[in-house]
């Protein structure tokens, strides 16, 4: 599970900014949080063993601090935003390498994050819905 409280410097649709957990600085195995696919939109993107999962959430202002959590387990993916489960997926996947690197980009050196981070945490276990609601509130 991946959690961040962050704000971007500008709301620039199409100008993705990212924070990611990846395997060996590779986009092939990663959990990435993209800021800015669309106006004030967050995208959780998982790449694992050739399978891609993308789920989305919209906020009123991505330049303000938002609390975002990505719950990722094969068949159980959720994006939490400011205390609410915003999007889910039941897609199955398997990472072919351990996620061992945290990067302020999309996991391979491009689409660098441009903003402020108050908190960031990686959990080895999946939190319950009640714990995720409390964490992101």
Secondary structure, DSSP 4 states (H G I P E B T S, - for coil): -EEEEEEES---TT--EEEEEESSS-SSSEEEEEE-SSTTEEEEEEEETTEEEEEEEE-S-TTS-EEEEEEEETTEEEEEETTEEEEEE------SS---EEESSSSSS-SB--EEEEEEEE-SSPPPHHHHHHHH-
